[in-house]
C-alpha cells in the first residue's frame, strides 16, 4: 500500500511538472474542452431535453468519457512511462498501473466537482437529485477504462495492431457515448446501434441521477457491472498468461 501511495503522489507531481501552469492546468484544460463542446452543442442544437442546462449537460457527458479514455491510456502506457521505477525492488507493473489510475481518478474527480460547482453557482443549475448515483456512475467510467486498458495492454504484447485498433474503437465509442444527446430523444430504432457501449449507459445514469425529469430507457446497472467484471477478469488473465510465455 505504501508503494502505491508513493507512486500515486509521484504521478501527480509529474503531471503538474509537465505544464508551466502546474496544478492549475488540471482545471484549465477541461474548462477549455467543455467550452469547445458547449459551443458545438449550441451550434448543432444537440438533442438534449430543454429542461437540462446546456453547460451541465455537456459536463455530465464529456468528463465521464474523458475519464474512460484517460484511464485507458494511463494503463496502456504505464509500463513504458515507469520503466525506470520498475527496476526498484518491491515495485511491480500492477503497482504502477494502480497508481496511474488513482492519479487519473483524482484529477478528473477534482475537475468534475470544480466545473459542476461553477455551473451551480454562476448558472444556478440544479443540484444532483441522487449524488451517490452520480458518484457511482462516474466511478464506473473509471473502472471501465481501467479494465479496457488491461485488455489492450495484454493484447499489445502479442498483436502489433492492438493499439491502432483501440484508437478506432475509442473514436467509434465517442460517437455513441452520449456526449451530445440522451438516448431517450432519439428514435427507438437507433438504440440497438448504441446501447452496446457501456460508457453510454454511464452517461445515461449520470444524467438520470442528476436530473429527476429524465429517466433513461436503456441504462442498466447490471450491464455496466458485467462489463467491468468481464474486462478486469479478461485483462488480468491475459496479462498473466502472456507474461509467462513472453520475455
Number of C-alpha atoms within 10 A of each C-alpha: 7 7 13 19 15 11 23 23 15 15 20 18 14 12 17 16 12 11 12 9 11 13 16 11 15 17 16 13 11 19 17 11 14 20 14 11 19 19 13 13 20 11 9 9 11 17 15 21 15 7 10 17 16 19 20 23 25 23 24 23 25 22 24 28 26 17 27 26 23 20 29 28 23 22 26 22 15 21 18 10 13 16 12 9 15 16 10 9 7 8 14 15 14 14 19 25 25 19 24 27 26 20 23 22 21 13 17 22 18 13 20 22 10 13 20 20 16 14 18 14 11 8 12 11 17 15 13 18 15 15 13 12 17 21 13 15 24 26 18 24 27 28 25 27 29 29 25 26 27 26 25 22 24 22 19 17 13 11 10 10 10 17 16 11 11 18 13 12 11 17 12 13 19 18 12 21 28 25 25 22 22 24 25 17 12 12 8 10 7 10 15 10 9 18 17 14 19 25 29 29 26 29 30 29 25 26 26 22 23 23 19 11 13 17 15 19 14 15 20 15 15 9 14 22 15 12 19 21 15 14 21 21 15 16 22 17 15 17 19 12 12 15 12 8 7 8 5
